[in-house]
């Protein structure tokens, strides 16, 4: 039987500390060459809306140790509004009922059969947070106690949860362009984390004096700048464009998620994709040689050093997501769902065939 799970199921089965642990182990497999991950692929075309484009995105990975492979697929209607001083990449909930479309397909690497199908929303949020949490674990000062975060959206909460899972955080300050959004976010996260999350009126107020600075936005323009760096600070991003190139270069140590500098991009001929401009989106930090920087699996495996002294400024760039993460997190969710009787079972015959493909 193939298991069908909901976002609510995933939320109940995948806690942040557990996701951090499962990714830590999975990255050791990847760093050793036993796991494999394919570069994300984006196909972009026009759609019927003048203010949007259609994007079909996929990524996959296989972890033989866990006996699974996974594919993550997104079918998105994408817009690029300007919010505050930066352009954002915003997925429109254009599917019937005002919903988004993202799926994780989990397969057995022993039989090839589909083990589970689930939406990607909750899992992708937790795995992004867990990945940056690992960056904090291996690169931030051991005594780091304060966090400044830029962003108050869907991803920001998972970033704070991850930081609190790997360090004894005592104070958090948050800035985002919308006062209403950041105040609600801070109230919600204070209740969730048991740590005061204070809203502030400028990015400088959030960043100044923070041991850890986390960028958690959907911007395609830089929003953290070199002049804000301080000795001993650890800086993280969930997207490559968030940190300007000069700030990255100025850090004493920089690590990246993956050597893939950008997705495999395929677009309709002559199509103008707003985030593909110079010094924007994947054009940000074009002068950085990603091949020379250590990756997160290398940090975890001990092949690279994340921090050598308390006064070093360190930076972790979560520059591109991996389908491999969904294999690791998906395997954990599937195992727990089977143990606890969670989800709905459908005949596997519905998803297999009796003719040679």
Helices and strands as residue ranges (DSSP letters): E 2-5, H 7-13, H 16-31, E 36-37, E 41-46, E 53-63, G 64-66, E 68-79, E 82-83, E 86-87, E 90-92, E 102-108, E 114-119, H 121-139, E 146-150, H 154-166, E 171-175, H 179-193, E 197-199, H 203-207, E 212-215, G 226-228, E 234-237, G 240-242, H 245-250, E 253-256, E 264-267, G 274-276, G 281-283, G 290-292, E 294-295, H 296-300, E 314-317, H 323-340, E 344-346, G 348-351
